[in-house]
Structure formats: structure tokens, C-alpha cells
Amino acid sequence: MNKFSIVSVAAYTMFMGVMQSANAAVVLGTAQGYEAIMSGSLPVFLVVSDHDAKAGSSGEQAARIQSGFNPANITLHVKAPTTEGLTISAHVQYDTHLQGSGTQNSGLLESRVAEIQIDGDFGSVSLGKGFGIFNSSAIGDISSGLGVGWLGGGADTANATGGHIGTGYVYANFNPHITYTSPDMNGLKLKVGAINPEDPAGYDTKKVETSMPRLEGQLNYLVDYSRGELKFWTGFLYQNIQLLDKSYDYNMRGVDVGSHLDIDGFGLTLAYTDTKGIGADGLYGFNTDGGVGINDAEVKATQWYGEADYVMGKTTLGFSYGEGQQDATTTPVGKARDITNKLGMLFVHHQLTPALTVMGEIQDYRSDAQANYNAYVVGAQFDF
């Protein structure tokens, strides 16, 4: 591709990462039928928070300029010309976090997406690394899509924040995978995939066997009508984990259901998730005990949230509330205790220009595992 011109392309939208608003993209160039396109977003937030004392801590008041649920990201897309009914494209995303990894003046650069996509009449196949399937529709809540949500690391949360993870849904995470998405069948769409399995944190990996990939799937149904739309979804997750030194194995599994209604500017989202082997924090695939840590081996947990929003021209007002809960469990390899997490958020988003959205957020967080806090957020996100 040796000829490049920068022009705007309206209505180019992709679900890359957690969730981005509908935005234009930039076409870098075309040659011999190929297209190179760039899209992304840059969110910046001022978060002022007040954290209670817990487990010997005296509590903390903090002010941080940081990323939100979405880190700053840029995605490059290259699409080959359609040949014999197949359209092949590649998508690579890089992300950076304003507050760095653990300290305020260090940066973290990561690649969340690197996949080949094959499209045809049969649907779509994706090969590589990308967003997970299970709970991915539940993560489409409006407040987190352009906001902050759970401060997982307290006042010094590093990297991206948590949205409603642990108080509404399990994080889908970004993992190597092979996935298939069916064509749209009168509003019905199926997505299934084989995804890299997780080893439990806090256990010698040489003594862990995950002989099969994790299986995930989701069924979505969309109904369009003159005054809005109605969405339904349900999904599943399943993975087996064997601990060789204990002659002990267990399953990580989950199911979820949810819906979203839009009518005359009013939106309502309801989502419920039930899991085993994933704790109340809603995390897996992270190097911390509790992110599919060994203590989560047989733990039963639920996540749910409800969200209402109203759109008035360029302004969206909303409220969301959710909870994550796990039951106490004892296994041959660890213990999990009763935990309940609760998060309520008031939010406002205003599209100042087609590319720039300003927003505010008020949080109230209560937890048996992390210090309670209140947070006040103002910020902006540039999309292209």
C-alpha cells in the first residue's frame, strides 16, 4: 500500500475492547483493493475518592488523573479484497493506561487484540487474540462504556478501572481464541469459541493440567421496531482444571441471561450471571488469588445489575446498581468466605462534538473484601 490519503469515513463502528461509542474512523489508504483503517479513543478522568479504613488501614482520600474502564487505545484494521466469497481482515489494538502499572509515573502498553477475521455467507471466524464471549453483552452497560466504575485497586487503582466487574458481571477478558459467529438470522445470532484455558493463581503451574480449551458461547436476539429496539442474550462458559498432585479436579462454569430495551429515548438493562469457580470479584485470568485463584476452586457466585438511562438530544442521564456475591466454600486446596460487593452509580454523558464526549459520575461502593468508598468523577473521551 504505497498511496495514502487521510479522509473521514462515517458510521464505521467496531466492538474492539470493552465498548466504544459509534464513531468515525480514518482510512489510511487503499491499493489493489486493500483498505487500511485506524480507529480508537482516548479517555481522561479526574477521580476524587474517599476510602474507609479496613484491615488496619486508616483510610485514604485521593485525587487521581487516570484512565477509565476503557484505556487509551488505537486499533489498526487491514481488509483484503473479497475473493471467492471470502473477506479477510486483520485487527490489532494497542492500549495504554494513564496512571501506569502500580505507580503514578510509569506507563503500561499492552496489546488486547491481534486477530484474523474471515467473513463469508457462512458467518465469521476469528483467529487470534480478542475480547471474550461469555458476559460480553452484559458488559455493554452505558455507564461503564464511557465511564469509570469500580476502583479495583482502591485509591491507587492501576491500569483500567472495573466498570461493573464484581458488581454486575464477570469480565470477559482478552485471550487467544478461535471463535465462530453465525450470520444474522432474522435478529438471531450465535457466537461460540475455544479460548485459552486459565491456570488457578496461587498454585504451582507445574502441578496444574488444563488439557482442553475453555468453551464459551452466547446467543443474541435483536428486535427492531419504530420506537426503538429490544435485545435479549444468554451465554455459557465451561473449563476443567486438574490438580495433579492432589488427584483433584474441578470445573469453572457459568451461565448468564440479560436484556436491554430502548424506547423513545429511554433505556433499561437487566443482567444476571451465575458462576462456579469464579469468585465475587468477577475476575479470571489475572495473577492474583481471587482471579480464578485456588481458593475459588468450588466457590459459587452470582452477579447482577440493573441500569436505566434517558437520552435528551446529545445528553444521556442514567443510574445503575449492581451486586456480586459468593458463598463460603472449603475444598482440599483452599477456602473462600462469604463476600458481597455493591456498586451504585449516577452518570451523565454529553456529546460536546461528534468526536468529544464529556461526562460525570458519582459512585457509592460497599464490599466485604475491599474498603468502602465514594467517588466523584469528571472526564472526557475523544473518539475517532
MARPABA-842405 format. One record per atom (N, C-alpha, C, CB): x, y, z; residue in one letter. Coordinates in steps of 0.001 Angstrom, whole numbers, plus 500000, padded with zeros to 6 digits. Glycine has a CB too. Layout:
// residues N
XYZA/...
This chain:
// residues 384
500852498814500000M/500000500000500000M/500890501239500000M/499035500004501229M/501048501861498855N/502002502959498747N/501350504302498493N/502975502674497658N/500039504338498490K/499344505604498306K/498422505810499495K/498550505631496962K/498642506880500258F/497885507123501479F/497213508483501409F/498796507034502715F/495948508506501796S/495222509760501937S/494358509643503169S/494367510085500670S/494291510687503980I/493527510670505218I/492177511324504972I/494292511390506360I/491143510534505068V/489781511033504882V/488901510432505956V/489236510693503463V/487776511077506217S/486845510560507226S/485913509546506595S/486034511704507870S/485557508537507345V/484571507549506936V/483487507517507997V/485216506136506736V/482281507940507640A/481211507998508628A/480681506607508925A/480078508903508142A/480194506453510143A/479472505250510583A/480313503993510560A/478269505040509727A/481638504117510736Y/482480502924510858Y/482560502582512333Y/483915503150510241Y/481963501474512725T/481843501136514145T/482315499719514376T/480393501303514634T/483100499509515448M/483527498155515789M/483489497978517288M/484940497862515246M/483236496751517717F/483289496418519136F/484677495829519399F/482133495409519549F/485661496702519616M/487034496287519887M/487393496770521275M/488031496845518817M/487669495862522200G/487874496229523572G/486585496044524309G/488384497657523701G/486313496856525297V/485114496685526106V/483916497235525370V/485267497369527467V/483863498534525161M/482791499117524366M/483212500515523973M/481440499134525143M/483024500888522725Q/483288502240522276Q/482013502806521686Q/484445502278521248Q/481879504124521752S/480720504759521142S/480857504681519626S/480576506234521613S/479725504807518943A/479761504842517484A/480596506031517056A/478328504920516878A/481599505794516214N/482482506887515850N/482958506716514427N/483670506968516805N/483494507794513890A/484103507722512577A/485469507082512719A/484205509122511924A/486015506627511596A/487367506098511583A/488160506862510543A/487380504569511291A/489441506557510445V/490310507216509486V/490827506173508511V/491483507949510196V/490578506381507218V/491122505494506188V/492524505971505860V/490216505469504905V/493518505109506114L/494898505483505848L/495240505367504373L/495837504625506662L/494634504395503699G/494918504284502277G/494320503042501672G/496392504296502040G/494250502994500367T/493769501824499633T/494688501589498448T/492291502011499165T/494903500309498134A/495695499952496958A/495407498509496603A/497216500169497208A/495243498228495300Q/494944496886494820Q/493760496254495574Q/496180496003494955Q/492797497084495970G/491611496573496638G/491741496416498140G/491252495279496057G/492936496637498705Y/493124496572500149Y/492707497902500779Y/494600496236500499Y/492290497844502052E/491976499048502819E/492719498994504141E/490445499187503051E/493288500100504561A/493917500221505873A/493176501306506643A/495450500551505753A/492654500962507802I/491799501859508572I/492296501932510007I/490327501391508529I/492175503089510619M/492588503280512008M/491425503869512799M/493840504201512098M/491188503336514014S/490165503889514905S/490675503805516332S/488805503135514753S/490009504510517248G/490447504451518635G/489750505469519503G/491926504651518719G/490194505549520751S/489632506512521695S/490663506854522760S/488345505959522346S/490518508029523337L/491400508486524406L/490548509057525536L/492416509548523881L/490315508300526618P/489564508800527769P/490499509332528854P/488673507694528341P/490095510423529488V/490863511016530593V/489880511411531687V/491705512262530112V/490151510979532938F/489240511254534048F/489987511820535250F/488492509983534449F/489323512731535953L/489747513151537289L/488837512435538269L/489683514726537471L/489424511587539123V/488672510795540093V/489053511263541502V/488953509261539911V/488081511773542232V/488268512177543630V/487512511170544485V/487762513660543894V/488201510500545408S/487584509403546153S/487911509480547635S/488037508064545593S/487036508907548436D/487172508869549895D/486972507428550345D/486144509832550600D/488043506774550821H/488046505355551133H/488051505149552649H/489262504663550487H/487168504282553141D/487085503984554568D/488288503163555020D/485783503236554887D/488500503139556338A/489532502283556921A/489081500827556850A/489834502694558391A/490056499932556627K/489754498495556583K/491031497701556803K/489098498101555229K/490945496643557619A/492061495710557857A/493333496436558265A/492329494876556609A/493201497332559228G/494367498040559744G/494712499307559008G/495528497154559717G/494099499550557847S/494343500774557102S/493563501922557727S/493959500599555623S/494155503106557694S/493498504285558277S/492567504977557298S/494534505272558764S/492407504383556114G/491577505027555107G/492381506025554305G/490385505713555752G/491772506574553243E/492519507485552382E/491567508347551566E/493458506703551453E/491932509609551434Q/491293510494550474Q/492267510699549328Q/490880511858551126Q/491782510649548103A/492692510655546962A/492110511426545797A/493017509236546534A/492993511963544968A/492623512583543696A/493597512088542645A/492633514151543788A/493089511497541570R/493940510922540533R/493416511298539145R/494014509386540683R/494339511600538242I/494012511755536818I/494376510442536161I/494777512981536147I/493407509775535520Q/493622508388535138Q/492742507956533969Q/493372507492536318Q/492949506696533573S/492103506069532568S/490767505697533194S/492791504824531964S/489831505262532354G/488558504742532828G/488464503254532560G/487394505476532168G/487232502761532397F/487021501350532098F/487699500992530771F/485506501024532045F/487691501927529831N/488489501781528615N/489813502491528805N/487739502339527378N/490937501839528522P/492206502570528458P/492275503344527148P/493419501601528587P/493271504209527027A/493516504829525726A/493881503732524743A/494645505909525807A/493302503767523541N/493515502654522612N/493531503135521170N/492434501592522794N/494245502372520360I/494264502604518926I/494215501244518244I/495530503422518489I/493351501112517246T/493183499844516550T/493437500041515062T/491771499265516791T/494254499174514506L/494554499199513083L/493825498030512417L/496098499124512827L/493143498322511317H/492378497326510577H/492893497296509138H/490843497639510622H/493183496115508635V/493573495956507237V/492643494928506611V/495076495521507101V/491962495298505539K/490997494420504875K/491456494129503453K/489586495055504868K/491497492825503128A/491874492407501785A/490647492425500880A/492517491000501806A/490840492493499575P/489687492452498663P/488965491117498754P/490134492707497216P/487659491146498612T/486858489927498669T/487212489014497501T/485352490262498654T/487527487762497837T/487937486784496828T/487189485476497060T/489475486552496868T/486538484968496027E/485788483718496099E/484823483710497290E/486751482532496195E/484191484859497508G/483178484966498550G/483715485162499954G/482344483766498531G/485035485285500119L/485643485452501437L/486284486828501557L/486686484353501696L/486016487490502684T/486670488758503000T/487560488539504213T/485624489895503266T/488862488749504040I/489838488523505107I/490313489873505630I/491045487667504598I/490321490004506949S/490796491246507565S/491627490921508792S/489612492167507942S/492468491861509187A/493290491735510392A/493051492950511270A/494805491595510038A/493033492729512593H/492745493794513547H/493738493710514702H/491280493700514067H/494456494792514946V/495458494829516010V/495216496075516847V/496912494815515428V/495057495883518156Q/494793497010519051Q/495891497133520102Q/493424496848519731Q/496332498367520337Y/497280498664521411Y/496626499625522393Y/498603499264520846Y/496906499394523671D/496281500170524745D/497346500679525710D/495233499318525500D/497100501854526263T/497981502385527288T/497135502982528403T/498952503442526700T/497665502950529620H/496926503359530814H/497597504602531401H/496869502199531870H/496823505650531616L/497410506921532002L/498160506848533315L/496350507963532092L/497645506073534279Q/498278506061535589Q/499338504987535734Q/497246505879536643Q/499594504239534669G/500659503264534724G/500311502048535552G/501884503894535261G/501302501196535719S/501092499930536408S/501596500027537845S/501800498780535663S/500739500425538757G/501068500420540180G/501656501707540698G/502006499332540459G/502316502488539877T/502857503767540315T/502358504855539389T/504401503741540351T/502367506075539876Q/501720507164539156Q/502494507649537938Q/501503508304540080Q/503793507354537866N/504577507922536773N/505161506867535847N/505686508764537329N/504596505661535843S/505053504657534890S/503903504326533938S/505561503374535624S/504238503965532730G/503211503644531755G/503150502154531494G/503459504390530461G/502045501695530950L/501884500298530590L/501286500240529200L/500996499539531618L/501974499569528291L/501481499383526929L/501164497911526746L/502522499873525866L/499984497604526256E/499591496213526055E/498865496069524729E/498703495720527213E/498868494862524221S/498091494544523030S/496910493690523459S/498962493811521954S/495695494189523278R/494495493445523653R/493922492646522498R/493448494388524181R/494135493122521289V/493533492480520117V/494599492249519058V/492378493340519544V/494655491041518518A/495525490704517392A/494905489488516727A/497020490426517850A/494009489722515772E/493275488588515213E/493004488733513720E/491972488415515944E/492876487578513090I/492458487475511694I/490961487188511686I/493262486357510926I/490233487865510830Q/488796487640510712Q/488455487220509287Q/488006488910511109Q/487699486126509172I/487295485591507872I/485777485679507782I/487791484110507676I/485280486488506830D/483843486699506673D/483346486113505360D/483511488190506743D/482156485516505425G/481513484988504231G/480040484766504484G/482175483689503787G/479364484116503559D/477933483845503727D/477658482955504936D/477374483191502471D/478652482188505345F/478513481273506475F/478558481984507821F/479597480229506423F/478997483245507833G/479183483987509066G/480600484513509164G/478858483115510269G/481209484402510350S/482529484969510581S/483339484064511496S/482416486376511181S/484620483884511178V/485556483141512019V/486687484083512411V/486108481870511281V/487043484103513706S/488134484938514201S/489220484048514793S/487623485958515255S/490458484321514412L/491615483551514866L/492629484507515469L/492249482735513698L/493006484302516723G/493997485160517345G/493605485539518751G/494206486397516523G/493809486789519098K/493522487279520440K/492484488389520369K/494808487781521129K/491468488297521238G/490445489328521249G/489560489209522471G/489608489255519993G/488484489976522471F/487557490019523590F/486842488686523734F/486545491153523410F/486551488297524986G/485874487041525239G/484412487067524810G/485970486698526696G/483744485929524962I/482346485788524561I/481417485872525765I/482132484465523827I/481678485052526780F/480785484964527935F/480705486302528664F/481260483866528897F/479496486777528890N/479193488044529574N/479518489283528740N/479955488111530872N/479913489102527465S/480294490266526662S/479119491205526413S/480875489814525334S/477898490680526271S/476740491561526091S/476376492271527391S/475537490762525577S/476556491593528523A/476284492231529813A/477208493412530049A/476430491223530950A/478416493369529481I/479393494441529675I/479021495671528851I/480803493956529299I/477948495607528073G/477511496750527284G/476733497789528059G/476688496282526163G/476888497845529397D/476160498869530158D/476669500258529785D/476310498631531684D/475750501223529747I/476081502571529280I/477076503251530218I/474810503421529158I/476907503069531526S/477761503769532488S/479216503384532324S/477310503478533909S/479522502091532148S/480904501649532011S/481459501903530623S/481011500186532336S/480614501870529613G/481084502035528247G/481819503337528026G/479939501948527306G/481421504387528727L/482100505676528616L/482515506204529986L/481200506693527914L/482603505330530990G/482851505821532338G/483983505121533046G/481626505690533146G/483858505030534391V/484936504549535242V/484518503289535989V/485359505633536230V/483571503406536913G/483151502239537681G/484154501831538740G/482907501088536762G/484088500560539143W/484827500004540273W/486311500358540247W/484669498508540296W/486792500932541350L/488216501201541537L/488824499974542200L/488458502501542398L/489201499000541403G/489620497706541928G/490817497752542843G/489915496803540817G/491706498706542647G/492891498831543496G/492763499922544530G/494097499090542657G/491535500332544833G/491344501399545804G/491776502734545240G/492108501101547079G/492312503590546119A/492706504939545704A/493795504920544638A/493182505734546905A/494619503890544628D/495725503800543677D/495470502737542618D/497025503499544408D/494243502678542125T/493909501745541058T/494862501937539883T/492445501933540605T/495488500834539463A/496407500903538319A/495711500374537073A/497708500097538598A/496157500856535940N/495624500417534651N/494152500824534515N/495777498884534496N/493393500112533706A/491986500458533516A/491191500144534782A/491396499698532306A/490054500817534934T/489190500577536092T/488229499423535785T/488397501868536470T/487235499177536691G/486496497931536615G/485061497984536155G/486515497330537885G/484487499168535882G/483087499184535499G/482232498463536529G/482905498551534129G/481396497524536080H/480567496719536982H/481131495303537176H/479138496636536441H/482435495115536926I/483049493816537223I/482931493569538727I/484557493771536757I/482409492418539106G/482253492091540518G/481018492677541155G/483437492547541264G/480321493539540435T/479041494085540910T/478032494090539766T/479225495525541482T/478099493066538924G/477165493032537806G/477488491991536768G/477118494352537159G/478785491743536528Y/479164490768535525Y/480580490271535766Y/479041491364534130Y/480907489172535091V/482258488621535051V/482976489246533859V/482240487049534950V/484231489619534041Y/484973490260532962Y/485301489257531865Y/486259490898533499Y/484993489597530624A/485225488687529503A/486707488543529171A/484475489172528281A/487505489531529468N/488956489484529297N/489341489337527820N/489546488325530112N/490632489492527539F/491175489362526190F/492131488173526177F/491901490680525735F/491795487155525389N/492572485925525366N/492726485395523941N/491916484870526253N/493789484615523668P/493864483909522392P/492670482976522224P/495176483117522289P/492103482942521019H/490887482157520828H/490662481830519360H/489682482902521384H/489762480894519143I/489194480615517817I/487685480683517989I/489663479196517238I/487038481627517318T/485599481823517517T/484854481800516186T/485335483148518245T/483577481446516282Y/482684481469515121Y/481445482279515469Y/482295480026514679Y/481055483173514561T/479822483952514706T/478934483679513505T/480124485479514837T/477696483293513770S/476766482972512685S/476319484240511973S/475545482208513226S/475796484116510756P/475163485280510125P/473895485657510884P/474834484991508634P/473423486866510660D/472183487320511278D/471013486522510702D/471976488848511055D/470273485855511582M/469127485041511165M/467851485671511707M/469271483566511660M/467378486729511001N/466185487463511429N/466318487960512871N/464941486576511294N/467482488533513187G/467722489094514507G/468411488164515472G/466453489520515092G/468540486880515118L/469174485888515984L/470613485670515534L/468387484550515969L/471554485689516501K/472953485498516165K/473616484654517248K/473676486858516003K/474406483660516823L/475102482746517728L/476602482973517624L/474751481270517406L/477279482956518785K/478738483051518804K/479277482000519761K/479211484481519222K/480227481189519302V/480846480157520126V/482346480201519891V/480266478743519805V/483112479708520884G/484547479745520706G/485314478856521655G/485019481121520853G/486532478487521224A/487512477797522060A/488552478825522472A/488172476579521307A/488777478963523780I/489590480047524324I/490680479468525225I/488709481056525108I/491852480090525218N/492936479612526074N/492452479407527503N/494109480596526051N/492724478238528106P/492272477990529474P/493099478773530491P/492340476500529787P/492537478912531699E/493212479623532783E/493770478631533797E/492247480610533471E/494987478879534286D/495509478171535448D/495137478950536700D/497050477980535348D/494825478273537805P/494480478996539031P/495692479694539629P/493876478044540055P/495551480974539943A/496619481704540618A/496798481139542022A/496308483227540670A/498012481228542528G/498285480747543880G/498577479266543941G/497131481054544769G/498868478628542763Y/499151477192542748Y/500292476949541768Y/497877476355542354Y/501153476003542071D/502291475669541226D/501788475221539857D/503164474566541883D/502114475988538816T/501594475688537481T/502088474333536957T/501994476794536509T/503215473845537472K/503707472537537036K/502816471407537539K/505139472323537518K/501964471719538508K/501075470709539076K/499632470884538591K/501122470770540602K/499459471748537601V/498127472027537054V/498061471531535615V/497799473549537125V/496960470894535261E/496758470457533889E/495437471003533364E/496787468919533795E/495503471703532243T/494302472182531544T/494408471653530119T/494175473780531576T/493911470441529919S/494139469709528674S/493217470134527536S/493974468244528919S/492173470904527859M/491228471348526841M/491031472853526951M/489875470609526982M/490727473529525839P/490450474969525927P/489153475240526681P/490376475587524524P/489005476462527124R/487732476865527727R/486719477071526604R/487892478173528591R/485499476620526816L/484432476788525839L/483509477909526289L/483642475472525649L/483196478811525385E/482279479903525680E/481301480050524516E/483052481235525935E/480104480490524829G/479111480712523793G/478080481741524218G/478428479413523436G/477438482346523246Q/476407483349523541Q/475408483407522389Q/477044484751523782Q/474137483520522735L/473059483655521766L/472404485013521978L/472018482495521903L/472361485831520923N/471763487165520986N/470558487250520058N/472801488243520618N/469548487989520503Y/468361488203519673Y/467985489674519721Y/467174487315520146Y/467835490284518555L/467538491707518439L/466219491904517711L/468673492446517706L/465347492715518308V/464069493080517692V/464068494590517474V/462848492633518584V/463984495015516217D/463890496438515882D/462425496811515678D/464726496770514607D/462049497977516191Y/460704498479515935Y/460770499991515815Y/459714498051517059Y/459670500627515454S/459688502031515073S/460156502953516195S/458322502446514624S/459931502585517454R/460267503467518583R/461545503063519293R/459135503484519576R/462248502030518813G/463484501618519461G/463853500196519128G/463370501775520945G/464431499486520108E/464839498108519902E/464830497347521226E/466230498050519258E/464793496025521110L/464788495152522271L/465810494054522038L/463372494557522533L/466721493855522994K/467778492849522877K/467642491834524008K/469184493514522904K/467892490572523678F/467985489504524671F/469292488750524439F/466751488535524587F/469864488203525507W/471037487350525341W/471105486307526451W/472319488195525324W/471783485222526129T/472107484198527113T/473415483557526684T/470958483132527245T/474206483089527670G/475505482535527328G/475984481509528338G/476515483635527209G/477127480887528011F/477693479883528907F/479211479931528854F/477187478477528541F/479846479343529882L/481295479204529993L/481589477876530671L/481929480396530787L/482611477142530184Y/482979475867530827Y/484458475587530620Y/482129474696530267Y/485149475216531726Q/486546474800531653Q/486843473832532790Q/487496476026531714Q/487615472775532487N/488039471817533504N/489479472106533928N/487910470369532977N/489750471985535221I/491082472198535785I/491439470983536631I/491142473516536635I/492616470389536381Q/493078469228537135Q/494330469583537929Q/493356468041536191Q/494334469250539227L/495486469442540104L/496141468080540299L/495068470081541484L/497265467876539625L/497870466556539533L/498362466036540878L/499011466587538559L/498924466916541718D/499483466453542993D/498400466079544006D/500380467527543583D/497170466555543780K/496075466275544719K/495096465242544158K/495325467568545056K/495326464802542905S/494357463924542233S/492954464517542363S/494400462482542835S/492881465820542100Y/491645466578542329Y/491378467437541103Y/491743467461543623Y/490165467434540624D/489812468308539515D/488478468989539798D/489748467516538194D/488303470138539183Y/487065470893539330Y/486791471657538051Y/487138471856540537Y/485576472174537936N/485153472883536737N/484917474354537037N/483889472253536159N/485306475189536108M/484925476598536113M/483794476729535102M/486150477556535763M/482628477172535541R/481498477245534618R/480598478424534969R/480693475934534642R/479771478817534000G/478859479926534234G/477764479982533185G/479619481233534255G/476657480605533548V/475559480904532631V/475082482324532903V/474387479877532789V/474552482979531884D/474017484323532100D/472814484562531208D/475093485388531838D/471971485517531618V/470831485979530828V/470752487496530988V/469485485279531279V/470199488161529979G/470066489603530082G/469191490180528989G/471418490248530041G/468844491441529151S/468023492131528149S/468290493627528206S/466516491843528372S/468049494281527088H/468151495741527016H/467021496273526149H/469536496184526452H/466298497248526674L/465178497868525976L/465477499334525711L/463879497722526787L/465279499768524470D/465309501182524106D/463939501558523567D/466432501483523057D/463327502598524124I/462038503059523632I/461923504564523861I/460874502301524328I/461801505321522763D/461609506781522826D/462646507465523711D/460212507104523342D/463913507067523587G/464973507710524350G/465230507107525719G/464655509132524511G/464341506252526177F/464520505607527482F/465163504241527284F/463162505469528232F/466150503905528133G/466819502615528049G/466789501893529381G/468251502791527585G/466632500581529344L/466625499767530558L/467408498487530288L/465163499443531016L/468400498196531144T/469220496992531018T/469115496179532299T/470699497353530716T/468921494863532156L/468901493934533281L/469779492747532909L/467436493476533632L/470675492332533832A/471572491217533543A/471808490405534805A/472911491723532970A/471906489071534619Y/472137488165535750Y/473118487079535316Y/470793487532536254Y/474097486775536175T/475127485786535882T/475312484864537074T/476458486470535517T/475419483562536813D/475643482565537860D/476897481772537502D/474400481615538023D/477864481684538431T/479127481016538134T/479528480054539245T/480226482044537917T/480428479140538892K/481091478273539856K/482570478238539487K/480463476826539869K/483438478474540468G/484866478531540206G/485373479918539889G/485202477626539091G/484496480910539913I/484854482328539743I/484229483077540907I/484360482909538344I/485041483833541645G/484557484471542863G/483744485720542634G/485693484800543728G/483367486363543741A/482513487549543686A/483179488723542992A/482109487956545074A/484523488709542886D/485195489824542212D/485016489791540701D/486668489814542542D/484496488683540154G/484188488621538733G/485391488594537819G/483352489759538372G/486564488197538359L/487789488217537572L/488327486816537352L/488838489077538251L/488920486597536194Y/489707485387535950Y/490800485739534945Y/488805484205535423Y/491869484948534958G/492966485216534043G/493904486292534531G/492432485598532718G/493907486565535845F/494789487569536409F/495652486932537483F/493986488752536982F/496878487411537627N/497818486803538554N/497592487293539981N/499245487096538122N/496400487075540486T/496075487397541876T/495193486295542410T/495375488787542004T/495328485981543691D/494447484990544282D/493056485602544374D/494962484526545685D/492107485027543739G/490779485615543608G/490422485792542144G/490706486959544340G/491444485910541253G/491202485900539822G/491361484476539327G/492163486868539075G/490370483642539522V/490462482200539408V/491622481730540262V/490635481757537931V/491700482267541479G/492684481797542443G/492295480420542932G/492812482774543622G/493244479737543576I/492985478384544026I/491869478343545062I/494246477775544596I/491673479436545810N/490580479475546789N/489206479520546133N/490743480676547697N/489160479785544843D/487889479837544111D/487462478483543559D/487991480826542977D/488172477412543910A/488002476117543254A/486549475671543129A/488766475080544002A/485757475771544184E/484360475325544113E/483380476434544487E/484147474126545028E/483877477683544536V/483040478769545039V/481874479033544085V/483876480051545231V/480693479261544660K/479506479618543887K/479258481114544045K/478259478791544344K/479020481777542915A/478856483232542948A/477780483672541966A/480186483934542626A/477227484842542209T/476266485459541294T/476640486918541072T/474820485345541846T/476287487419539913Q/476446488825539562Q/475133489307538956Q/477644489039538569Q/474729490511539284W/473565491084538612W/473641492607538669W/472246490576539259W/473015493264537691Y/472877494722537742Y/471657495147536939Y/474154495420537203Y/471169496335537278G/470113496980536521G/470537498397536211G/468776496958537290G/470165498883535040E/470563500234534638E/469428500896533860E/471860500198533784E/469160502148534184A/468169502943533459A/468842504208532941A/466949503293534370A/468561504576531709D/469142505793531142D/468108506494530270D/470418505469530321D/468304507796530096Y/467395508579529260Y/468216509530528406Y/466360509362530125Y/467944509529527098V/468679510359526154V/467841511564525774V/469070509554524903V/468417512752525979M/467771514018525609M/468706514743524650M/467450514908526882M/468489514561523355G/469374515174522382G/470772514576522475G/469426516685522587G/471741515415522849K/473129514964522951K/473514514559524370K/474060516051522469K/472550514576525290T/472843514292526701T/472169513001527138T/472383515458527599T/472915512166527865T/472391510923528433T/472514510982529949T/473144509681527865T/471403510763530638L/471379510696532102L/471071509264532505L/470326511689532707L/471689508781533585G/471411507405533956G/471781507045535376G/472115506508533043G/471292505883535791F/471594505314537098F/471760503811536937F/470479505648538137F/472768503248537599S/472932501800537592S/473278501318538988S/474019501374536588S/472842500103539283Y/473147499483540576Y/473340497988540358Y/472012499755541623Y/474374497427540995G/474613496002540849G/475293495403542057G/475435495743539632G/475255494065542125E/475869493336543228E/476587492091542718E/474813492952544271E/477658491731543413G/478327490452543220G/478401489751544562G/479746490636542602G/478122488447544581Q/478050487726545855Q/478610486322545700Q/476599487667546369Q/479360485846546700Q/479834484469546703Q/479553483822548056Q/481340484410546379Q/479380482493548042D/479134481719549260D/480445481155549793D/478126480579548992D/480513480985551108A/481680480368551730A/481821478924551260A/481576480427553269A/483062478508550968T/483328477160550464T/484684476685550991T/483300477131548900T/484769475401551333T/486032474776551721T/486291473586550813T/486009474338553214T/487490473511550256T/487886472413549371T/489215471854549865T/487997472891547881T/489711470772549270P/491022470240549671P/492181471192549424P/491285468964548945P/491959472257548667V/493072473146548327V/492877474589548791V/493282473134546846V/491782474904549442G/491609476277549897G/490237476568550444G/491891477208548791G/490063477815550888K/488801478264551460K/488379479572550816K/488918478426552984K/487083479732550629A/486508481005550176A/485475481431551207A/485862480880548737A/485413482715551501R/484465483196552504R/483286483890551840R/485155484149553485R/482250484141552634D/481103484902552133D/481543486324551807D/479943484913553171D/481211486787550617I/481549488155550205I/480390488723549406I/482869488190549366I/480057489968549662T/479087490708548848T/479687492054548477T/477734490895549606T/479640492392547194N/480071493697546691N/478863494424546121N/481190493548545612N/478773495741546357K/477651496542545861K/478179497844545268K/476629496834546999K/477645498221544111L/478054499475543475L/476846500172542860L/479129499216542398L/476637501424543255G/475626502275542643G/476298503446541954G/474613502771543691G/475825503821540762M/476418504918540004M/475345505806539385M/477339504372538914M/475489507105539569L/474763508113538809L/475707508645537746L/474229509266539732L/475233508836536506F/476144509293535465F/475431510201534481F/476758508107534734F/476223511071533852V/475744511937532783V/476809511985531708V/475410513366533309V/476392511843530437H/477279511949529285H/476715513017528351H/477427510571528550H/477588513862527829H/477139514881526878H/478095514913525696H/477052516282527554H/477538514757524491Q/478348514770523281Q/478587516220522874Q/477659513969522131Q/479744516733523292L/480067518133523025L/480274518369521536L/481317518553523802L/480959517450520878T/481116517435519426T/480964515975518990T/482519518048518972T/480870515700517679P/480778514295517266P/481957513445517732P/480676514216515769P/483088514074518036A/484282513323518430A/484578513380519922A/485467513837517679A/483977514316520660L/484330514514522063L/483096514430522951L/485026515864522254L/483148513512523934T/482082513342524919T/482620513708526295T/481532511886524908T/481902514585527005V/482260514912528386V/481285514189529305V/482233516463528637V/481729513876530521M/480895513043531392M/481192513280532855M/481091511579531067M/480228512898533684G/480378512944535127G/479810511679535730G/479691514185535716G/480299511312536918E/479884510057537552E/480017510191539066E/480733508857537028E/479034509703539783I/479084509623541248I/478926508163541630I/477969510514541924I/479847507640542470Q/479838506230542857Q/479661506060544363Q/481126505553542407Q/478982504981544711D/478938504519546102D/479219503021546085D/477542504839546786D/480355502610546704Y/480793501210546663Y/480854500658548075Y/482174501075545967Y/480303499442548259R/480311498761549555R/480748497321549330R/478903498822550247R/481681496821550170S/482217495488549951S/482687494858551259S/483363495540548951S/482592493517551324D/483166492767552440D/484639492478552218D/482411491464552645D/485139492690550995A/486518492336550676A/487423493554550505A/486552491506549422A/486873494678550107Q/487650495888549845Q/487050497024550654Q/487672496236548322Q/487865498024550973A/487372499167551734A/486229499858550988A/488512500163552006A/485178500239551717N/484087501016551133N/484619502373550674N/482926501197552153N/483994502926549638Y/484419504263549207Y/483290504971548478Y/485660504176548301Y/483431506291548371N/482626507134547498N/483568507812546521N/481794508183548311N/483135507988545288A/483984508615544284A/483180509582543434A/484644507557543400A/483865510639543009Y/483267511678542176Y/484178511843540959Y/483092513045542971Y/483579511754539773V/484363511627538537V/483906512660537518V/484236510201537948V/484868513330536880V/484580514135535690V/485634513754534644V/484603515705536009V/485247513795533387G/486210513399532365G/485706513652530967G/486558511953532514G/486514513229530004A/486180513408528593A/486801512266527810A/486675514789528058A/486185511939526652Q/486738510915525773Q/486678511396524328Q/485977509577525935Q/487827511307523674F/487918511636522248F/487876510346521451F/489215512443521930F/486957510242520499D/486809509053519667D/487098509379518217D/485405508467519807D/487744508480517539F/487998508676516112F/487939507340515385F/489369509353515886F/
